[in-house]
């Protein structure tokens, strides 16, 4: 019955076109006649996995048509279709599969069928509602640490932190073992600015929180990038996975007026050396700093690396309107062959963008 309906629609369409109505023939989707362009899956369960629907159509034109491509509005939606030409009056199908994994609640996805070398485009729509599967302990605490302790997160970026400021973040844990576990922490990298507030032990099956706090002491200068790498011990065993925390020490801009603040403009912030050979003599490029604000610009921190160095120094001062050219050197003598992307970070007292990154790119060859 469905086949008969499709052919009937196609026949009617052809008669309509042949009657001389050029407007229809000019439409972008005039060649394909779909049995339906939308499909509602209704309520589906995430736990049941992907669902599929097949859209059926006929070629209502006078010549074979090849589907160029089928695009979707989401990676969760996958189309499948024939790559062979579809003859006049012949049927074709486009199967669309939707994966509900990690996508609870209502959804609406669009699929575009491109044909005639991009001149024609048909839009298909699928919709529905995903009933989420029950969450597991592994969902809520995806990072296994040690001895049955699981964390909900292991990387904590505190971003910028003003001088004299304090900021905290929380890691949530669960003890999946059947015994109480004593907790201890050690550092493989330590800034001296991180405090960890955690219980001495965790009972079997218990959940809780560990508070991580960065504090920059008042009256001391702690500018730039700092980080900590923390190892958890539980039940006498050390975790192979670590907690990583980072922060960026900047000025306390709450005490500064943005209207007259320094403004850093950088020329040459990105430099591509192109294809270069390893050599003993460093490659160099130039970077220009200009203070477009109304107060002195001060460099609070300037990063250096074994392969990247510059003459941008901490404490450098640029008066309003002043500019200065700096040299960045790139040492390739010990670098591996292949693509290279390196960065140098600079912290300044510009409240709009206190941290700037100079990027160096190269392709190193013999």
C-alpha positions as CSV (number, residue, x, y, z in Angstrom):
1,X,0.0,0.0,0.0
2,X,2.8,2.4,1.0
3,X,4.6,1.6,-2.3
4,X,1.4,2.4,-4.3
5,X,1.0,5.7,-2.4
6,X,4.6,6.7,-3.2
7,X,4.2,6.0,-6.9
8,X,0.9,7.8,-7.0
9,X,2.5,10.9,-5.4
10,X,5.4,10.7,-7.8
11,X,3.0,10.4,-10.8
12,X,0.9,13.4,-9.6
13,X,4.1,15.4,-9.1
14,X,5.3,14.6,-12.7
15,X,2.0,15.6,-14.2
16,X,2.1,18.8,-12.2
17,X,5.6,19.7,-13.5
18,X,4.7,18.7,-17.1
19,X,1.7,21.0,-16.9
20,X,4.1,23.9,-17.3
21,X,4.3,25.2,-13.7
22,X,8.0,26.2,-13.8
23,X,7.9,27.5,-10.2
24,X,7.7,23.9,-8.8
25,X,10.5,22.7,-11.1
26,X,12.8,25.5,-9.7
27,X,12.3,24.5,-6.1
28,X,15.5,23.2,-4.4
29,X,13.8,19.9,-3.4
30,X,11.7,19.3,-6.5
31,X,13.3,16.0,-7.6
32,X,12.7,13.8,-4.5
33,X,9.2,13.0,-3.2
34,X,9.2,11.8,0.4
35,X,6.6,9.7,2.0
36,X,7.2,11.8,5.1
37,X,9.9,14.2,6.2
38,X,9.5,14.1,9.9
39,X,9.5,11.2,12.4
40,X,8.6,11.2,16.1
41,X,10.3,8.3,18.0
42,X,8.1,9.2,21.0
43,X,9.6,8.2,24.4
44,X,12.7,6.1,24.2
45,X,14.9,4.7,26.9
46,X,18.6,5.6,27.0
47,X,19.4,2.1,28.3
48,X,17.9,0.5,25.2
49,X,20.5,2.1,22.9
50,X,20.3,3.6,19.4
51,X,17.0,3.8,17.5
52,X,16.5,4.1,13.7
53,X,13.9,5.2,11.2
54,X,13.9,4.8,7.4
55,X,12.6,7.8,5.3
56,X,11.3,6.6,1.9
57,X,11.1,8.6,-1.3
58,X,10.9,8.3,-5.1
59,X,12.8,10.2,-7.8
60,X,10.1,12.3,-9.3
61,X,12.3,13.8,-11.9
62,X,13.2,12.8,-15.5
63,X,16.8,11.8,-14.9
64,X,18.9,9.7,-12.5
65,X,19.9,11.6,-9.4
66,X,22.9,10.9,-7.1
67,X,22.8,11.9,-3.5
68,X,25.9,14.1,-2.9
69,X,25.8,13.8,0.8
70,X,23.6,13.7,3.9
71,X,24.5,16.0,6.8
72,X,23.1,16.1,10.3
73,X,22.9,18.7,13.1
74,X,24.5,16.5,15.7
75,X,27.1,13.7,16.0
76,X,24.5,11.6,17.8
77,X,22.6,11.3,14.5
78,X,24.0,9.0,11.8
79,X,22.5,8.7,8.2
80,X,22.8,5.7,5.9
81,X,21.9,5.9,2.2
82,X,22.6,4.5,-1.2
83,X,25.6,5.9,-3.1
84,X,24.2,4.6,-6.4
85,X,22.2,6.9,-8.8
86,X,18.4,6.7,-8.2
87,X,16.6,6.2,-11.5
88,X,13.4,8.2,-12.5
89,X,10.4,6.8,-10.7
90,X,12.6,4.5,-8.5
91,X,12.5,4.4,-4.7
92,X,15.2,5.3,-2.4
93,X,15.7,5.3,1.4
94,X,17.6,7.2,4.0
95,X,18.0,5.5,7.3
96,X,18.6,7.8,10.3
97,X,20.0,6.4,13.5
98,X,19.9,8.4,16.8
99,X,22.1,7.5,19.7
100,X,20.5,8.6,23.0
101,X,23.6,7.9,25.2
102,X,24.1,10.9,27.5
103,X,21.3,12.9,25.9
104,X,18.3,12.8,28.3
105,X,15.1,14.9,27.8
106,X,13.5,16.1,24.5
107,X,15.4,16.2,21.3
108,X,14.9,17.5,17.8
109,X,17.5,16.8,15.1
110,X,17.6,17.9,11.4
111,X,19.0,15.9,8.5
112,X,19.8,17.5,5.2
113,X,19.8,15.5,1.9
114,X,22.0,17.3,-0.6
115,X,21.7,16.3,-4.3
116,X,22.1,17.7,-7.8
117,X,25.7,18.9,-7.1
118,X,24.5,21.0,-4.2
119,X,21.5,22.6,-6.0
120,X,18.8,20.6,-4.2
121,X,18.4,20.2,-0.5
122,X,15.7,18.3,1.4
123,X,15.3,18.6,5.1
124,X,14.3,15.7,7.4
125,X,13.5,15.9,11.1
126,X,13.5,13.4,13.9
127,X,12.3,14.1,17.4
128,X,11.5,12.4,20.6
129,X,12.2,12.2,24.3
130,X,14.9,10.2,26.0
131,X,14.1,8.6,29.3
132,X,17.5,8.6,31.1
133,X,18.9,5.4,32.5
134,X,19.4,5.2,36.3
135,X,22.7,6.7,37.2
136,X,25.4,4.4,38.7
137,X,28.2,5.1,41.1
138,X,30.6,5.1,38.1
139,X,28.5,7.8,36.4
140,X,28.6,10.1,39.5
141,X,32.2,9.3,40.4
142,X,34.0,8.4,37.1
143,X,37.6,8.5,38.4
144,X,38.8,5.4,40.3
145,X,41.6,6.5,42.6
146,X,42.7,3.7,45.0
147,X,41.3,1.0,47.4
148,X,37.7,1.7,46.3
149,X,37.8,5.5,46.6
150,X,36.3,7.2,43.5
151,X,36.3,10.9,42.7
152,X,34.0,13.0,40.6
153,X,36.8,15.1,39.1
154,X,40.6,15.1,39.1
155,X,41.5,18.4,37.4
156,X,40.7,21.8,38.9
157,X,41.5,25.0,37.1
158,X,41.1,28.0,39.5
159,X,41.8,30.4,36.7
160,X,42.9,33.9,37.9
161,X,43.3,34.6,41.6
162,X,44.0,38.2,42.9
163,X,46.8,39.0,45.2
164,X,45.6,38.4,48.8
165,X,42.7,36.4,47.5
166,X,41.3,33.0,48.4
167,X,39.3,30.6,46.3
168,X,38.0,27.1,47.0
169,X,36.8,24.2,44.8
170,X,35.3,20.8,45.9
171,X,36.1,17.3,44.9
172,X,33.4,14.8,45.7
173,X,34.2,11.2,46.7
174,X,32.7,7.8,47.5
175,X,34.2,4.8,49.3
176,X,32.9,1.8,47.4
177,X,34.9,-0.7,49.5
178,X,33.4,-2.6,52.5
179,X,35.8,-1.1,55.1
180,X,36.8,2.2,56.6
181,X,39.8,3.7,54.8
182,X,42.3,6.2,56.3
183,X,43.1,9.1,53.8
184,X,46.5,10.8,53.3
185,X,47.8,13.2,50.7
186,X,51.3,13.9,49.3
187,X,52.7,16.1,46.5
188,X,54.8,15.3,43.4
189,X,54.6,19.0,42.5
190,X,53.9,21.6,45.2
191,X,53.3,25.4,45.1
192,X,53.0,25.8,48.8
193,X,49.8,27.8,48.2
194,X,47.2,24.9,48.2
195,X,45.4,23.7,51.3
196,X,43.5,20.4,51.4
197,X,40.7,19.9,53.9
198,X,39.7,16.3,54.0
199,X,38.5,13.7,56.7
200,X,41.1,11.5,58.3
201,X,39.2,8.4,57.2
202,X,36.1,7.5,55.2
203,X,33.6,4.8,56.3
204,X,32.5,2.0,54.0
205,X,29.9,3.2,51.4
206,X,30.2,6.8,52.6
207,X,30.2,9.8,50.4
208,X,31.6,13.3,51.1
209,X,33.6,16.2,49.9
210,X,37.3,17.4,50.0
211,X,37.9,21.1,49.8
212,X,40.8,22.5,47.8
213,X,41.8,26.1,48.6
214,X,44.3,28.4,47.0
215,X,45.3,31.4,49.1
216,X,47.7,34.2,48.1
217,X,49.0,35.8,51.3
218,X,48.4,39.5,51.7
219,X,51.6,41.6,51.2
220,X,53.4,38.9,49.2
221,X,53.8,38.8,45.4
222,X,52.6,35.6,43.9
223,X,52.2,36.3,40.2
224,X,52.1,33.9,37.3
225,X,51.2,30.3,36.9
226,X,51.3,27.8,39.7
227,X,50.1,24.3,40.1
228,X,50.1,21.3,42.4
229,X,50.1,17.6,41.7
230,X,48.5,15.7,44.6
231,X,48.6,11.9,45.3
232,X,45.9,10.3,47.4
233,X,46.7,7.4,49.7
234,X,43.9,5.2,51.1
235,X,44.2,2.1,53.1
236,X,48.0,2.2,52.8
237,X,48.1,2.3,49.0
238,X,48.9,5.3,46.7
239,X,46.8,6.2,43.7
240,X,48.3,6.0,40.3
241,X,46.0,8.8,39.2
242,X,46.7,12.3,40.7
243,X,44.7,15.4,41.5
244,X,45.9,18.3,39.4
245,X,45.2,21.9,40.4
246,X,46.3,25.2,38.9
247,X,45.8,28.9,39.3
248,X,47.1,32.2,37.9
249,X,48.2,34.9,40.3
250,X,47.2,38.4,39.0
251,X,46.7,41.9,40.5
252,X,43.7,42.7,42.6
253,X,41.8,44.7,40.0
254,X,38.9,45.5,42.3
255,X,41.1,48.4,43.5
256,X,41.8,49.6,40.0
257,X,39.7,51.9,37.8
258,X,39.1,50.3,34.4
259,X,38.7,53.7,32.7
260,X,42.3,54.7,33.2
261,X,43.9,51.3,33.5
262,X,46.8,50.2,31.3
263,X,45.9,48.4,28.1
264,X,48.4,46.0,26.5
265,X,48.4,45.6,22.7
266,X,50.6,43.0,21.2
267,X,51.9,42.7,17.7
268,X,53.4,39.4,16.7
269,X,51.7,37.3,19.4
270,X,51.6,34.4,17.0
271,X,54.6,33.4,14.8
272,X,54.9,30.5,12.4
273,X,58.6,29.7,11.6
274,X,57.4,27.3,8.9
275,X,59.5,24.4,7.9
276,X,63.0,24.7,9.6
277,X,66.0,22.5,10.3
278,X,67.5,21.8,13.7
279,X,70.6,23.9,14.4
280,X,72.7,25.2,17.2
281,X,71.9,28.8,16.6
282,X,68.4,29.7,17.8
283,X,65.7,31.0,15.5
284,X,64.3,34.4,16.5
285,X,61.2,36.5,16.0
286,X,60.0,39.8,17.3
287,X,57.0,40.8,19.5
288,X,55.9,44.4,20.1
289,X,54.2,45.6,23.3
290,X,52.3,48.9,23.4
291,X,50.6,50.4,26.3
292,X,47.3,52.0,25.0
293,X,46.0,52.8,28.5
294,X,46.4,55.9,30.7
295,X,48.4,54.3,33.5
296,X,51.8,52.5,33.4
297,X,51.8,48.9,32.2
298,X,53.9,46.5,34.4
299,X,54.9,43.0,33.5
300,X,54.3,41.0,36.7
301,X,55.5,37.6,35.3
302,X,57.3,36.3,32.2
303,X,57.6,32.6,31.6
304,X,60.7,31.0,30.1
305,X,61.2,27.5,28.8
306,X,64.3,25.4,27.8
307,X,63.5,25.9,24.1
308,X,61.8,29.3,24.3
309,X,63.3,32.5,25.8
310,X,62.6,36.2,25.5
311,X,64.0,39.5,26.8
312,X,60.5,40.3,28.3
313,X,61.4,40.6,32.0
314,X,59.4,40.8,35.2
315,X,59.1,44.4,36.4
316,X,59.3,45.8,32.9
317,X,57.4,49.1,32.8
318,X,55.8,50.8,29.8
319,X,54.4,54.3,30.2
320,X,51.1,55.3,28.6
321,X,51.6,55.4,24.8
322,X,55.0,53.7,25.0
323,X,55.9,50.7,22.8
324,X,58.8,48.3,22.9
325,X,60.1,45.5,20.7
326,X,61.2,42.2,22.2
327,X,63.0,39.2,20.8
328,X,61.8,35.6,21.3
329,X,64.3,32.9,20.5
330,X,63.5,29.3,19.7
331,X,66.2,26.7,20.3
332,X,65.8,23.7,18.0
333,X,69.0,21.9,18.8
334,X,67.4,19.3,21.1
335,X,63.9,19.3,19.7
336,X,62.3,16.2,18.1
337,X,61.4,16.2,14.5
338,X,57.8,17.0,13.5
339,X,55.3,19.7,14.4
340,X,56.0,22.0,17.3
341,X,53.6,24.3,19.2
342,X,55.1,26.3,22.0
343,X,53.8,29.0,24.3
344,X,55.2,31.7,26.5
345,X,52.9,33.3,29.1
346,X,53.1,36.9,30.3
347,X,51.1,38.4,33.3
348,X,50.5,42.1,33.2
349,X,48.4,44.6,35.2
350,X,45.8,45.0,32.4
351,X,42.5,44.2,34.1
352,X,40.8,43.3,30.8
353,X,43.3,40.6,29.8
354,X,46.0,40.1,32.5
355,X,47.4,36.9,31.0
356,X,48.7,36.9,27.4
357,X,50.2,34.0,25.5
358,X,52.8,34.2,22.8
359,X,52.5,31.2,20.4
360,X,55.3,29.7,18.4
361,X,54.7,27.2,15.6
362,X,57.2,25.3,13.5
363,X,57.7,22.1,11.5
364,X,61.1,20.7,12.3
365,X,62.9,18.5,9.8
366,X,66.3,17.1,9.1
